[in-house]
Amino acid sequence: MRMVESRSWSHKKCNQWILKLAASTLAVIFAFRIFTSFSDDLSTKIPSSDLRMAAIPQIQPDSVVGRQTTPGSHVNGKGKCDLFNGEWIPNPLGPAYTNETCHVIEDHQNCMMNGRPDTAYLYWRWNPRNCELPLLNAQRFLETMRNKSWALIGDSISRNHVQSLLCVLSKVEEPVEVYHDNEYKSRTWSFPSYGLTISVVWSPFLVEAAIFEDVNGVSTTETELYLDNFDKKWLDQYQNLDYMIFSTGKWFLKTAVYYEKDKIVGCHYCPNRNLTELGFDFAYRKSLSAVLNFIASSGHRGMIFFRTSTPDHFEGGEWFNGGNCERKSPVKEGEMKLKDLHKILRRIEIEEFNWAVKRAYVNGVNLKLLDVNPLSLLRPDGHPGPYRWPHPFSKGKKLDKPNDCLHWCLPGPIDSWNDVIMQMVVDG
């Protein structure tokens, strides 16, 4: 266990700074209500020795959040290649699939079916600096993954991602669904000819959570987070999986009450309750630290990725007051900045990963950083926007529903994540 980092601010000043972001925090909190719903209340205990707390990071408005690049780097004839820094370049071949050739795309991300008229966003691919990144070869992937099991563990972005991966692979063989839970949030598909299974495991916090929402995803009371319990939905199958992609992030912005040892220790944004305001960053750091250190000490002999959280691209407002994502092409590095809330999430992710990966290396655990944040930031054109909904402007009607500037159209920019993953698997 490492020592608690020394605080650069007093606790009081930290809270004051966080409160200055209250308006944007609430906007993001409420935005995710329309895209998310409840998860089951499951638990298993985390050893208290794995729990650590660190100070709230001091974020400057235009600061560049550092990261560890080694897990996503390899060497070729041009020198060291950083898979996560580069640019989007034209791809005249277009996407590997369409909404007509792939049958697992959910309606909310099926932008073409929902009437999105422009198609230029489909003709780009990610190009890292100093190296060539091949497009994922579906046949080669399936051959390499014979009799293996994959799981993408997290929230609705993980569900978005698993559809992308399944669509690319469906060019070779149609995936067969072999499991789903009652809400169709956790699901498993098989590629029978290859003995490969790919799952998505619904676990938006990675730790135990009791979420109270109505059928529209609107919270009826605060989420209850048990910071010293893991979510059994992923833990129970952890040692039986060969490849895993863990991710979390934005759900921690929700109003929540925090528990440790089954006792309330504080909350995030609960002004009507006489509880200590700890802030979402407290819970995020503590939960993520515990999960990553469990992985690093687990003795797992497969390959495990931690995927960084992805930014939204609401411009001109937020979801509830006309915010949209109307751009038609990628932007260049530096043209868009991470929002302050996303900087906090990102700093915690990178700091906690960097501590855990050292421990993983010593223990022989293959833990890698899948840092899709920088390349995703450059694609404000890739979201459903109003085309989350079927033909929102047909017959001259005016959109009366919020834009989706968080998830990704399929096909779309998220398909390039698969190219990066395959390269990381090849590099070992």
C-alpha positions in Angstrom: 0.0 0.0 0.0 1.3 3.4 -0.8 1.0 6.4 1.5 -1.8 8.9 1.2 -0.7 11.7 -1.1 -0.1 15.0 0.6 -2.9 17.5 0.0 -2.2 20.7 -2.0 -5.4 22.2 -0.9 -7.2 22.1 2.4 -10.3 19.9 2.5 -12.4 23.1 2.8 -10.9 24.7 -0.3 -11.3 21.5 -2.3 -15.0 21.4 -1.5 -15.3 25.0 -2.5 -13.6 24.3 -5.8 -15.9 21.3 -6.4 -19.0 23.4 -5.6 -18.0 25.8 -8.3 -18.5 23.0 -10.8 -21.9 22.1 -9.4 -23.8 23.3 -12.4 -21.8 21.3 -14.8 -21.8 18.4 -12.5 -25.5 18.3 -12.2 -25.8 18.7 -16.0 -23.7 15.6 -16.5 -25.5 13.7 -13.7 -28.8 14.3 -15.2 -27.6 13.7 -18.8 -26.6 10.1 -17.9 -30.1 9.4 -16.5 -31.5 9.2 -20.0 -28.9 6.7 -21.1 -28.6 4.4 -18.1 -30.7 2.2 -15.8 -30.3 0.0 -12.7 -27.9 -2.8 -12.0 -28.3 -5.6 -9.5 -27.3 -5.4 -5.9 -24.5 -8.0 -5.6 -21.4 -8.0 -3.4 -18.2 -9.7 -2.3 -15.7 -8.2 0.2 -12.6 -6.4 -0.8 -9.6 -6.7 1.6 -9.3 -3.5 3.5 -5.5 -3.5 2.9 -6.2 -2.8 -0.8 -8.1 0.4 -0.1 -6.4 3.8 -0.4 -7.5 7.4 -0.6 -5.6 10.2 -2.3 -6.1 13.9 -2.4 -8.4 15.6 -4.8 -6.3 16.5 -7.8 -5.7 20.2 -8.5 -6.9 20.7 -12.1 -5.9 23.8 -14.1 -8.3 24.8 -16.8 -6.0 24.1 -19.7 -3.8 21.5 -18.1 -2.7 18.5 -20.1 -3.3 15.3 -18.1 -0.4 13.1 -18.3 -0.5 9.3 -18.7 1.7 6.3 -18.9 2.2 5.3 -22.5 4.3 2.2 -22.2 1.3 -0.3 -22.3 0.1 1.0 -25.6 3.5 1.4 -27.3 5.6 -0.7 -29.5 8.6 -0.3 -31.8 8.7 -0.4 -35.6 11.0 0.9 -38.3 10.0 4.5 -37.6 10.8 4.3 -33.8 8.5 4.1 -30.8 4.9 4.0 -31.6 2.3 5.4 -29.3 -1.0 3.9 -30.3 -3.1 6.5 -28.5 -1.6 9.7 -30.0 -2.1 10.5 -33.6 -4.7 11.7 -36.0 -7.8 10.6 -37.9 -7.0 10.2 -41.6 -9.3 9.6 -44.6 -10.3 5.9 -45.2 -11.8 5.6 -48.6 -12.6 1.9 -47.9 -15.3 3.0 -45.4 -16.6 0.8 -42.6 -16.1 -2.9 -42.4 -19.9 -3.4 -42.0 -23.2 -1.6 -42.2 -26.4 -1.6 -40.3 -27.8 -4.0 -42.9 -25.0 -6.5 -42.7 -24.8 -6.5 -38.8 -27.8 -7.5 -36.8 -26.7 -6.7 -33.2 -26.7 -2.9 -33.4 -29.1 -1.4 -30.9 -31.6 1.1 -32.2 -30.2 4.1 -30.3 -26.8 3.7 -32.0 -28.2 2.7 -35.4 -27.7 6.2 -36.9 -28.2 5.2 -40.5 -31.5 3.4 -39.7 -32.6 6.4 -37.8 -32.1 8.7 -40.8 -28.8 10.4 -40.3 -28.3 11.9 -43.7 -24.5 12.6 -43.8 -22.0 9.7 -44.2 -18.6 11.4 -44.2 -18.0 10.4 -40.5 -17.8 6.8 -41.7 -14.7 7.4 -43.9 -12.0 7.9 -41.3 -9.6 5.7 -39.5 -7.2 6.2 -36.6 -3.6 6.7 -37.5 -1.1 6.6 -34.6 2.1 8.6 -34.8 5.3 6.9 -36.0 3.6 3.6 -37.1 1.0 2.0 -39.2 -2.1 0.5 -37.5 -3.6 -2.3 -39.5 -7.4 -2.6 -39.6 -8.6 -5.5 -37.6 -8.6 -8.7 -39.6 -11.7 -10.5 -38.6 -10.5 -13.9 -39.8 -7.2 -13.6 -38.1 -8.8 -12.5 -34.9 -11.1 -15.4 -34.8 -8.3 -17.9 -35.6 -6.1 -16.4 -32.9 -9.0 -16.5 -30.3 -10.0 -20.1 -30.8 -11.5 -21.5 -27.6 -10.9 -18.2 -25.8 -13.3 -16.0 -23.8 -13.6 -12.2 -23.8 -15.6 -10.0 -21.5 -16.2 -6.2 -21.7 -17.1 -5.1 -18.2 -18.6 -1.7 -17.5 -21.5 0.5 -18.5 -23.4 1.4 -21.7 -20.2 2.4 -23.5 -19.0 -1.2 -23.1 -22.3 -2.3 -24.5 -21.7 0.1 -27.4 -18.2 -1.3 -27.9 -19.2 -5.0 -27.8 -21.7 -4.4 -30.6 -18.9 -2.8 -32.7 -16.6 -5.8 -32.1 -19.3 -8.3 -32.9 -20.2 -6.4 -36.1 -16.7 -6.5 -37.4 -16.3 -10.3 -36.7 -19.8 -11.1 -38.2 -18.2 -10.6 -41.6 -16.7 -14.1 -41.1 -19.3 -15.8 -38.9 -22.6 -14.6 -37.4 -22.4 -14.5 -33.6 -25.0 -16.6 -31.7 -26.4 -15.2 -28.5 -26.2 -17.9 -25.8 -27.0 -15.9 -22.7 -28.8 -12.7 -21.5 -30.0 -11.5 -18.1 -33.5 -10.3 -17.5 -32.8 -6.8 -18.7 -30.6 -7.8 -21.6 -27.7 -5.8 -20.1 -25.3 -8.6 -19.5 -25.1 -10.8 -22.6 -22.9 -13.5 -24.2 -22.4 -14.4 -27.8 -20.6 -17.4 -29.3 -18.8 -18.0 -32.5 -19.4 -21.7 -32.7 -16.9 -22.6 -35.4 -14.1 -21.1 -33.3 -15.2 -21.8 -29.8 -14.9 -18.1 -29.0 -17.3 -16.4 -26.6 -17.6 -12.6 -26.2 -19.6 -11.2 -23.3 -20.7 -7.8 -22.1 -21.0 -7.6 -18.3 -23.2 -4.8 -16.9 -21.3 -3.3 -14.0 -21.2 0.5 -14.3 -19.4 1.0 -10.9 -17.4 -2.2 -10.8 -18.2 -2.2 -7.0 -21.5 -3.2 -5.5 -24.3 -0.7 -6.2 -27.9 -0.4 -5.4 -29.5 1.9 -8.0 -33.0 3.2 -7.7 -34.4 4.4 -11.0 -37.8 4.2 -12.7 -38.3 2.7 -16.2 -37.1 5.9 -17.8 -33.8 5.8 -16.0 -34.7 8.7 -13.7 -33.4 8.3 -10.1 -36.0 8.0 -7.4 -33.4 8.3 -4.6 -29.6 8.3 -4.2 -27.5 5.4 -5.5 -26.0 3.4 -2.7 -22.3 2.5 -3.3 -20.5 -0.1 -1.2 -16.9 0.9 -1.7 -15.4 -2.2 -0.1 -17.5 -4.7 -2.0 -16.9 -5.9 -5.6 -19.7 -6.6 -8.0 -20.1 -10.3 -8.2 -21.4 -10.2 -11.8 -17.8 -9.9 -13.0 -15.9 -11.3 -10.0 -17.7 -14.7 -10.2 -16.4 -15.3 -13.7 -13.1 -13.5 -13.4 -10.7 -16.4 -13.3 -12.5 -18.2 -16.1 -12.0 -15.4 -18.7 -9.0 -15.1 -21.0 -9.4 -11.5 -22.0 -11.2 -8.7 -20.2 -11.7 -5.0 -20.8 -12.7 -3.1 -17.6 -14.1 0.4 -17.7 -16.1 2.8 -15.6 -16.2 6.5 -14.9 -19.3 8.6 -15.6 -21.7 6.8 -13.4 -19.7 8.1 -10.4 -21.0 11.6 -11.2 -24.5 10.5 -10.0 -25.8 11.5 -6.6 -24.8 8.7 -4.2 -24.4 7.6 -0.6 -21.2 5.8 0.2 -20.8 2.8 2.4 -17.8 1.1 3.9 -18.2 -2.0 6.2 -21.9 -1.6 5.7 -21.9 1.8 7.4 -22.5 5.2 5.7 -19.3 7.2 5.4 -20.5 10.1 3.3 -22.0 11.0 0.0 -21.8 13.0 -3.2 -24.3 15.8 -3.6 -26.9 15.0 -1.0 -27.8 18.4 0.4 -31.0 17.2 2.0 -29.2 14.6 4.1 -27.0 15.3 7.1 -24.0 13.5 5.6 -20.4 14.4 4.9 -19.9 15.6 1.3 -17.0 13.5 0.1 -17.4 14.1 -3.6 -17.5 11.7 -6.6 -13.7 11.8 -6.9 -13.4 10.2 -3.4 -15.5 7.2 -4.4 -14.0 6.9 -7.9 -10.4 6.8 -6.6 -11.2 4.4 -3.9 -13.2 2.0 -6.1 -10.8 2.1 -9.0 -7.8 1.6 -6.8 -9.4 -1.4 -5.2 -10.4 -3.0 -8.5 -7.0 -2.4 -10.2 -5.0 -3.6 -7.3 -7.2 -6.8 -7.1 -6.4 -7.4 -10.7 -2.7 -6.7 -10.2 -2.6 -9.3 -7.4 -4.9 -11.8 -8.8 -2.4 -14.1 -10.5 -4.6 -14.0 -13.7 -2.7 -15.5 -16.7 -4.7 -14.0 -19.5 -4.7 -10.4 -20.7 -6.6 -7.6 -19.0 -7.2 -4.1 -20.3 -8.3 -1.0 -18.4 -10.1 1.3 -20.8 -10.1 5.0 -19.9 -13.4 6.9 -19.9 -14.5 8.7 -23.0 -15.6 12.3 -23.3 -19.0 13.5 -24.4 -19.2 16.3 -27.0 -22.2 18.4 -26.1 -21.8 21.9 -27.5 -24.0 24.9 -27.1 -25.4 23.6 -23.9 -26.1 20.3 -22.2 -28.7 17.6 -23.0 -31.5 19.4 -21.2 -31.1 22.9 -22.8 -30.3 22.3 -26.4 -26.8 20.9 -26.3 -25.9 19.2 -29.6 -23.0 17.5 -31.5 -23.5 18.7 -35.1 -20.0 18.5 -36.4 -19.4 16.5 -39.5 -15.7 15.6 -39.4 -12.9 15.0 -36.9 -11.0 17.8 -35.2 -7.3 18.1 -34.9 -5.4 17.7 -31.6 -5.8 20.8 -29.5 -9.0 22.0 -31.1 -11.1 20.5 -28.3 -10.4 20.4 -24.6 -11.6 18.0 -22.0 -14.2 19.4 -19.6 -13.0 19.9 -16.1 -15.1 17.0 -14.8 -13.6 14.6 -17.3 -10.1 15.8 -16.4 -10.7 14.8 -12.8 -11.9 11.3 -13.9 -8.9 11.0 -16.3 -6.3 12.0 -13.7 -7.6 9.5 -11.2 -7.6 6.8 -13.9 -4.0 7.4 -15.0 -2.7 7.7 -11.5 -4.3 4.6 -10.2 -3.4 2.6 -13.3 0.2 3.6 -13.0 0.4 2.4 -9.4 -1.4 -0.9 -10.2 0.6 -1.8 -13.4 3.8 -1.8 -11.3 2.3 -4.3 -9.0 0.9 -6.3 -11.9 4.3 -6.6 -13.5 5.9 -7.9 -10.3 3.1 -10.5 -10.0 3.2 -11.6 -13.6 -0.3 -10.2 -14.5 -0.6 -8.8 -18.0 -2.4 -5.5 -17.3 -2.6 -3.0 -20.2 -3.9 0.6 -20.6 -6.4 1.0 -23.4 -6.3 4.8 -23.5 -9.1 5.6 -26.0 -9.7 9.0 -24.4 -7.3 11.1 -26.6 -8.5 9.6 -29.9 -12.1 9.7 -28.9 -11.9 13.4 -28.0 -11.1 14.2 -31.7 -14.4 12.7 -32.9 -17.3 15.0 -32.1 -18.9 14.0 -35.4 -19.3 10.3 -34.4 -22.3 10.5 -32.0 -26.0 9.8 -32.7 -27.0 13.3 -31.7 -30.7 13.6 -32.7 -30.5 10.3 -34.6 -30.6 8.4 -31.3 -34.3 8.6 -32.2 -36.0 7.3 -35.4 -36.2 10.0 -38.1 -36.4 12.9 -35.7 -37.0 15.5 -38.4 -39.4 13.6 -40.7 -42.4 15.5 -42.0 -41.0 18.8 -40.8 -41.4 17.9 -37.1 -39.2 19.6 -34.5 -37.0 17.5 -32.2 -38.5 17.4 -28.8 -36.0 14.9 -27.3 -32.4 15.4 -26.1 -29.4 14.7 -28.3 -27.0 11.8 -27.5 -23.5 13.2 -27.7 -22.1 10.5 -25.4 -22.5 7.1 -27.2 -21.2 6.3 -30.7 -22.9 5.6 -34.0 -22.4 2.1 -35.4 -20.6 1.9 -37.7 -18.5 4.8 -36.5 -15.3 5.9 -34.7 -15.6 3.3 -31.9 -14.7 0.6 -34.6 -11.1 1.9 -34.5 -10.8 0.8 -30.9 -10.9 -2.8 -32.2 -7.9 -2.1 -34.4 -5.9 -0.8 -31.4 -6.9 -3.8 -29.3 -5.8 -6.3 -31.9 -2.4 -4.6 -32.2 -2.0 -4.7 -28.4 -2.8 -8.4 -28.4 -0.3 -9.0 -31.2 2.3 -7.1 -29.3 1.6 -9.2 -26.2 
